[in-house]
């Protein structure tokens, strides 16, 4: 697998010790790498037999990595297991938001945690305006709509 080779190269050449990744860590890295391939893909584009709205994009990426999630953001809020706190989020987790109406508590948008940097969660998702892109949780639009994070990888 390409990811393992790259990680081995980086670790073996820049660190005096060996880092062993768990199977879950490898799956998480692969989820992110797969999702990044679609950056710039328009919202509601058809890929294979899937439509890349937000939940369709998440479902497609998880499915390609042997993980099952349901089809809609309303049901995906129940997939996997809830992450107890934002600081416990990991790349590859599902991030769930309210829809465009921030007063409605119903899930309406999802993405996949891409990385955490400077106490900010970055996520990759299919956005109506930007297509598949990476945004962050400190953006006021997403911050006021954030509901929860779901661990899909660790729940299998």
GIVEN-V81697 format. One record per residue. OMEGA is omega in radians with two decimals (NA if undefined). NEAR is the number of other C-alpha atoms within 8 Angstrom. Layout:
omega near
OMEGA NEAR
OMEGA NEAR
//
This chain:
omega near
-3.08 4
-3.09 5
3.13 9
-3.12 8
3.14 8
3.14 8
3.12 8
-3.14 8
-3.12 8
-3.10 9
-3.05 11
-3.09 10
-3.06 7
-3.13 6
-3.11 8
3.14 6
-3.10 6
3.08 7
3.12 5
3.11 4
3.07 7
3.08 6
3.12 6
3.12 9
3.13 8
3.11 11
3.14 10
3.11 11
-3.14 11
3.09 10
-3.12 12
3.13 11
3.11 8
-3.12 9
-3.12 10
3.14 8
-3.06 6
3.11 8
-3.12 10
3.09 8
-3.09 8
3.05 11
-3.12 14
3.00 7
3.11 9
3.09 8
-2.98 7
3.11 4
-3.07 5
3.06 9
-3.08 10
2.80 14
-3.04 12
-3.09 14
3.08 14
3.08 12
3.14 13
-3.14 13
-3.14 12
-3.11 9
3.12 11
-3.13 12
3.11 10
3.14 7
3.04 9
-3.11 6
-3.12 10
2.93 7
3.14 11
-2.97 8
-3.00 9
3.11 8
3.13 13
3.13 8
-3.13 9
3.10 11
3.11 10
-3.13 7
3.13 10
3.09 12
-3.08 10
3.05 8
-2.98 11
-3.12 5
-3.11 6
-3.10 9
3.08 5
3.13 7
3.11 13
3.04 9
-3.12 12
3.08 14
3.08 13
3.09 13
-3.00 14
-3.13 16
2.94 13
3.08 15
-3.07 11
3.10 5
-3.06 6
3.13 9
3.12 4
-3.07 7
-3.13 6
3.09 7
3.14 12
-3.13 11
3.09 11
3.04 13
3.12 14
3.12 13
-3.13 16
3.09 13
3.09 9
-3.14 12
-3.14 7
3.13 4
3.11 6
3.08 9
3.03 14
-3.09 13
3.10 14
-3.04 14
3.06 15
-3.07 15
3.13 11
-3.05 8
-3.02 5
-3.04 10
3.14 13
-3.03 14
3.07 11
3.07 10
-3.13 9
-3.03 10
3.10 12
3.04 8
-3.08 8
-3.14 7
-3.10 6
-3.11 11
-3.10 9
3.14 7
-3.10 10
3.08 11
-3.08 9
3.07 11
-3.11 12
3.08 15
-3.14 14
-3.07 14
-3.09 12
-3.09 8
-3.06 7
NA 6
//
